[in-house]
Amino acid sequence: MTSTAAETTPATTSPAPGRGSFRSLRVHNFRLYASANLVSLTGTWMQRIGQDWLVLQLSGDSGVAIGLVTALQFGPTLLLSMYGGVLADRYDKRRVLVVTQVLMGLLALVLGTLVVTGAIALWHVFLLAGSLGSVTAIDAPVRQAFVSEMVGGDLLANAVGLNSTIFNGARLVGPSLAGLLIGASGGDTAPAFFVNAASFVFTIGALSLMRPEELRRSTPVARGRGQLRAGLAYTWSHPDLVLAMVLAFVIGTFGFNYQVTIALMAREVFDLGAEAFGLLSTTFAVGSLTGAFLSTRRSSRPRQRFLVGSAVVFGLLTIACGLAPGYASFAVLLVPAGAAALVFSVANNSFVQLGADPQVRGRVMALYFTCFMGGTPLGAPLIGWVSEHLGAPWGFILGGGVVVVAGLGAGLVLARRRPAPAG
């Protein structure tokens, strides 16, 4: 269980936990953060769609190229996420986030400028994707740990669910806006990048307007040697956290490659344009939003068997997407697949956060993020290669099959851990 003894009590008492799906929004700081995050994440999803479409334009519809740019964007997670976790435990998280938001906004501005001036080349996209990934690798664990500072342990599960609801609400709107904007611009992706650059102003403003005295800061960890090893040792000593990390790695590597597979299905299988690609991504987001909203009802730490069950269901639905006989059935199946993806993701995130001590939470969440996103540099090019050489549907079938096997394996591990009934 999570210890709260090390958490600093805020000067101003936070609202009582209460009930309802939106109870975390009663907290002033989280309300500011969530509102700005919706705007910023909408811009982020617009950039993701624009970036994928730009890579397809520049590479001649190469599945390997789109897998590579995805790998470059998430690759730095393997190297920098744990360092971001150390920063989260050592420094003021709010100030660190202001710096990362400024940098991400500037990178989006540079990409848009290169496109609009006609100077863009594929290597520019690769370089900027890697740079964005480096900043995101620092930002993500700090952001994850900051949620608990805003709302405290009692509201953490609800806040994680609401964050995912916001993320997927943005995913619902962003791809469609990007598709429409790119289509209206005659295939020009620059407007999507400029909108994303402007969206970071809202998050920076919200962070600046927060009430620092109401944050539930944990005692900062003094600078010292061996802090990364201490975070790893802490996680390794908790088998429940290890199982969650393994599931996160497998699903993040082989299951969460929808930005690659949907793009290739749209272009190669259904021969569709940017608008339809954006709508398919939106269909997946409808399911994701539904799954995330359902997760806001949770008020306690999920059970391990729930994590295993939701992983298996997600894998089976991913396989079903690959077996869809046509565009309409594919679009329909993306809805439950998106819901299953988020049910697992939110539950696993809450499970890890609520199982970590506050003073190591930043490093534990960094390790979680490394597991969840760090496998993408391996999985995205592999799924892209399989989709390009065997057909886009096989990207879904292979990824979903690996997830199902991993989930069933985790279920066997849990079954063996249970004590034998008394004879």
Secondary structure, DSSP 8 states (H G I E B T S, - for coil): ----TTB---SS------SSTTGGGGSHHHHHHHHHHHHHHHHHHHHHHHHHHHHHHHHTS-HHHHHHHHHHHHTHHHHHHHHHHHHHHHS-HHHHHHHHHHHHHHHHHHHHHHHHTT---HHHHHHHHHHHHHHHHHHHHHHHHHHHHHH-GGGHHHHHHHHHHHHHHHHHHHHHHHHHHHHHTTT--HHHHHHHHHHHHHHHHHHHTS-GGG---B------TTHHHHHHHHHHT-HHHHHHHHHHHHIIIII--HHHHHHHIIIIIS---HHHHHHHHHHHHHHHHHHHHHHTT--S---HHHHHHHHHHHHHHHHHHHT--SHHHHHHHHHHHHHHHHHHHHHHHHHHHHTS-GGGHHHHHHHHHHHHHHTHHHHHHHHHHHHHHH-HHHHHHHHHHHHHHHHHHHHHHHHHHS-----
